[in-house]
Amino acid sequence: MNEQIRAREVRLVGPEGEQVGIVPLERALQLAADVDLDLVEVAPMARPPVCKLMDFGKFKYESALKAREARRNQQQTVIKEMKLRPKIDPHDYETKKGHVVRFLKAGDKVKVTIMFRGREQSRPELGYRLLRRLESEISDLGYVEAAPKQDGRNMIMVLAPHRATKAAAAAATAARVGPTREQRDAGAVEAPPAAAAEPAGTTGE
């Protein structure tokens, strides 16, 4: 930036993105000083390097704001795992399916693993049918992100929540956590309604 640039000439870009052309470094620095801006190297590996006239302090501040907003909006993806046997008891299946439903409603992905033992390995269709049954029974909450695939003694399928399911989970989390500091500072959160006063002359029995 500015005097730290070592190139003898640069390809100069104006503050509004306009192409100025290739100019000597001294000329570029003078143009930056004339408009009270910084000369910032934006493509140092180019020949000649590309430099832009900008307010570097403002640029850093706006970049930090965008990065913070992106982090705030980013939702961390969590993958839960549920293991089943191909000949699982109906009651156990309903229990495990309930866990899968709960994970999806929380906005998490679910890795469903069918574990084969002994002779069960020669009947992969049992696991496949079980996974397809689970897929159909949770279809209102999620979808198959990774189709059933044999992995050694196991068969694996990955379920992911629908966008609406994930949005509902995020909204529920936000409601539990409460308003952000920015919302409180901006007065965006309404005060809770005051409790209604009891009519005069009444007493509880």
N, C-alpha and C positions, 0 to 999 in steps of 0.2 A: 504494500500500500504506500502511495506517495513516494517519498525519497528512498524507501526500501526496495523499490523496483530497480532491477539491474539491467534490463534490456536497453539497447540504444534507441530503438524505436518500437512503437506499439500500435496495434489496431484499435482505434479509439471509438467508443460508443458513448453517445450523449446521454444526459440524464433521463430523457424520454424514450430511450432505446434507438434513437436515430444513429445511423452509421456516419461517422465523421471521416473515417479512412485511416490510412497508415501515416502516422506523424512521428517526429522525433520525440523522445521522452521529455526533453526540456519544454517543448511546445505543449505537450499534454499536461505537464505540471502547471504551466502558466495558465492554460485554459481552466484548470481546476481551481486555481487561486482566484481567477477573475470572477468566478461565479460562487465562490466560497463553498466548494464541494471537495470531496476526496477523490483521488485517482486510485481505483481499486482494481487489482488484477483478478479477473474472473475466469480466465482460461490461460493459466501460466504455461501449459505445455504446447500451446499453439505457436506457430512461427509466422509472423511475430506474435507475442502474447497479446491477448485481448484484454483491454482495460476499459472500465466504465466510470463515468463521472457520477458520484452519488454521495449522499449524506450517510457515511458509514455508521455513525452512532445510531441514527434512526433505523437503518437497515438491520443492525444487530438487535435493536429493541423489538422491531416488528417480527423478526425471525424467532426470537425467544417467545413472544406471545403466541405465534402460530404453533411452535413446538409444544408449548404448555397446553394449548387447546386440543392438539392432536392426542396428547397423552391422556387428557381428561376424557376424551370421547372414545378412546381405545378400550375395548373390553377384552380382558384377559380370557383366553380360551382354556378351559379346564377339560381334561379327558378323564372320565371315570371308567372303571372296568367292572363288568359283571360276568361271572363265570357260571356256565351251566353244563350239565351232563346231557348227552343225547336222549337218555331214558329217564329224564327228570320226573319226579313225582308231581302230579297236577297241582297240589297245594304249594309245593316249593316253587313251581313255575310261576304261579300267581304272585307269590311273595317277591320273587326276583323281578318279575315284570313291573311290580309296584315301585321297586327301587329305580328301574330304568325310567319310568314315567316321572318320578320325582326329580331325577337328574336332568331330564330334558326340560321340565318345567322351570328348573333353576337356571336354564340357559347353557348347560354343559353338554359336551359331546359324550357319547358312551361307546366304549369298545366292548362288544359282546363276544365272549370266547366260549366255544363249545369244546370241552375236553374229552377226547376219546381215550379209552383204555382197552388193552387187550384186543379181543376180537371186534370190538366196536370200530376199530380203525378200518375194517373192511366194509363198513356200512356208512360212508360219509353222507349218504342221502338222508339219514336220520337227522344229522345236525343241520343239513341244508333246509329240510322241511321245518325244523324248529325255528331257525332264524327267519325264514319267510313268514311263519306264523306270527312271530314277534313283530316283524316289520309291519304286517297288515294291522295289528292291534294297536300300534302306537302311531299310525299314519297321520292322525290329526295333530300330533305334537311334533313329529320329526320325520326325517327321511333318511334313506341309506346314502351315506357319503362315500363309503367304501364297501363294495359288494362282497359277499361271503367268499373267503379265500382259504384254502388249505395251507396250514403252516406247521409242518411236522405232524405232531399228534393233535394239534388243535385246528379249529376252523374259526376264523375271525371275521367279524363284520363291524363296521363303525357307523353309528347313528349320530345325526346332528339335528339340533332343534330347528324348526322352521323360523324364518325371520320374525314372524309375529310372536312366536313363543319366546324367542330371545328378547324381543323388545318388551314383552310383558314382564319377563324376569328382571330386566334392567330397571323398569319402572318400579317394580316392587322393592328392589334393593334401594333405589333412590328414596322411596317413601320411608323405608326403615331408617336409613342413614340420616335423613332430614335435609334441609336446604344447604346449599353451598355457602361459603363465606361471602362470595360475590353477590349471591341472591340476598343474603341478610343485609349486606352493606347497601344494596340498592333499594331495600325496602320492598322487595318483590313478594315477601311472604306476609300474608295477612295475619293479624292477630286473631287468636281464637275468640269466638263469640263469648260475651260475658254471660254468666249464668243468670237465668231469669229470676227476678226477685219474687219471693212468696207474697201473695196478696196479704194486705194488712189484716190482722185480726184472726189469722188462721193458725192453727197449731197442729203438729203431727200427732197422730194417735198411735 
